Structures are given as structure tokens and as C-alpha cells.
Amino acid sequence: MRILVTGGAGFIGSNFVRHVIETTSHDVVTLDRLTYAGDIDNLDGVLSHPRHEFVEGDIRDESLVGDLLRDADAVVNFAAESHVDRSIADAEEFVSVNVEGTRTLLDAALAADLGLFLQVSTDEVYGQVIEGESAEGDELSPRNPYAATKAAADHLASSYYTTHDLPVVITRSSNNFGPRQHTEKLVPKFITRAAKGERLPLYGDGTQVREWLFVRDNCRAIATVLRDGTPGEIYNVGSEYDLRNVEVAKRIVSEVGASEDLIEFVSDRPGHDQRYALSTEKVRSLGWSPNWTFREGLRETVDYYLDSRLTSREVDASDD
């Protein structure tokens, strides 16, 4: 199989490329435009692998994606603008990349008679769920511009299955963390700042609850859906490790060996969802379950950032 991985130099995408190269015999073409969130260094170790090809480019480039998909058997679309705070400040690029970019890929996939289109999405499309869990058939109720554009892309992808019979599957995962994540995000930002003895700005009172999924477990789930998923279906991917943001911050400072006094509560952001939680029976029915506990994943993540020379990009508070 030849797989086009869009956004493959980003956080989850690069981990997925690595997973496919290391665990299968598939060929991978990585497409990424190398913005601030995409880094060619994320592909160290697999960039020059004989079954891997890297292409710098934009998913909105109709000619380019048309050419790439003519030789592909499947596409896994990670390409997206994903930082909530940035979407609140300016949603234009999010609409362009996340919605129009997905439309460009879908049309190219349709023209190429592609075997499978896997759209990678997020639990944020369901909106906050104060109690219980979000299931795949639940109504989408996004509450920030980023989540709204991802919900729109999901609807668009599903419509191509219904209208054009394009074989589309969608995965929606909970909060990922792990190596190679951009340091705007809560876990890597707090690790790098705590290691330098700098303040850890936490939105609101820190009671917001997120379900934390180690990135390699998400990559395993996506690979499982790519292999065994049913076209037209949506698969939630979660870990059941639900933690308040303040608890995550405390665990990070403990792992780093810093003081909890570094945690500083700051003004909450607009529309900050209180809680996400996912029902994952469908993906588990395919034989997937998480391999890493939160503690194991955090230890590996802390080791990665403390051993690296990554520098944190300064922002007022951490995007979760």
C-alpha cells in the first residue's frame, strides 16, 4: 500500500509516519508545508528511509495533491491548523486550511478513485460534555473556531461518502501528548518552562478535564482503522485517563523535579470547554486498546523534552 500522509511533519502526523515505516511494509509519502507547527526534524530517522518520500507543499494546491493521489492507495489527512488560541485571535487561516484544504483533498481523492480517505479529527467537535461520554452518533456542537472548522471538515468528508460513495472513515481522538508536540501545547510547554524554573500559566481555576492519550496509542488506533475500519464510519479514540488541567500541571512539575509554586492561574480564555470524554467501544471492537498509561507516556515525554534543545514559544497561557 502507498499512503499519502498530509501534515506528516507535524506532531501526530510525524509520529504516525514513523509508526507506519517501523511496523508495516507500506510506502509513505509525507506532504507538509512546514509552517511553525511542521518541522522536518520531526521526521529524523525516517526522512531518508527507502519507503518514505517527503514533499513540501500545501493541501490546497489542487495540482499537487491531484498528482500525489493518482499514485496513492489511501490518504490520512492530519493537515490542519490546530491551536485553539490562534483560532480565537484569527479564524481565517483555520477556515481556509481545515475546510477548503479538506475539500481540495476530497475532490482529488474522488478524481483518483482512491481506495480510502481517512480524516483525522478531534473530540472538540462534540463540544463540552459535563457528564457521560460522547459517542460517534452524537450531535456536533463545537464551541471555538478551531473545533468548528474541524466539525465542518468532518461533515464535508462524510458527505462525500454519502453523495459520491468515496470510501471515507473518520477518527476523533482525545488530547494527544508525547514527543514532537509543539511547545505551545500544555504538556510540552509546562515541561520546558518548569525545567527552567519559569511560571506555568494555567487558564481559569485549572478544573477543566481532558482525556489524555499518548500519541503512539493514537497512531496505533489510526493504523487499525486504516486497515480494518468500515467506510462511512466514525471511530472515537480515547484513553479513559481523565485529569483536571491542574492535576496535569502538578504531575509535570513532579516529574521534572520543580515546585508547584510555579503554577500560576491566569484569566480564562473565551468559550473554554469544561470537559471532554469519549466512548470508544467501536475502535476497541477492532482490537485496539491503549498500551501506555498516562504516567508512562508522561515520563517518556518529559525525557524527550529535557534531552532536546527545543525552546518554548512564549504565549500567555497553554493551549490544551
Sequence and secondary structure as in RCSB ss.txt:
>XXXX:A:sequence
MRILVTGGAGFIGSNFVRHVIETTSHDVVTLDRLTYAGDIDNLDGVLSHPRHEFVEGDIRDESLVGDLLRDADAV
VNFAAESHVDRSIADAEEFVSVNVEGTRTLLDAALAADLGLFLQVSTDEVYGQVIEGESAEGDELSPRNPYAATK
AAADHLASSYYTTHDLPVVITRSSNNFGPRQHTEKLVPKFITRAAKGERLPLYGDGTQVREWLFVRDNCRAIATV
LRDGTPGEIYNVGSEYDLRNVEVAKRIVSEVGASEDLIEFVSDRPGHDQRYALSTEKVRSLGWSPNWTFREGLRE
TVDYYLDSRLTSREVDASDD
>XXXX:A:secstr
 EEEEETTTSHHHHHHHHHHHHH   EEEEEE   TT  GGGGTTTTT TTEEEEE  TT HHHHHHHHHT SEE
EE      HHHHHH  HHHIIIIIIHHHHHHHHHHHTT SEEEEEEEGGGG   SSS B TTS     SHHHHHH
HHHHHHHHHHHHHH   EEEEEE EEESTT  TTBHHHHHHHHHHTT  EEEETTS  EEEEEEHHHHHHHHHHH
HHH  TT EEEE    EEEHHHHHHHHHHHHT  GGGEEEE   TT   B  B  HHHHTTT      HHHHHHH
HHHHHHHS       SS B 
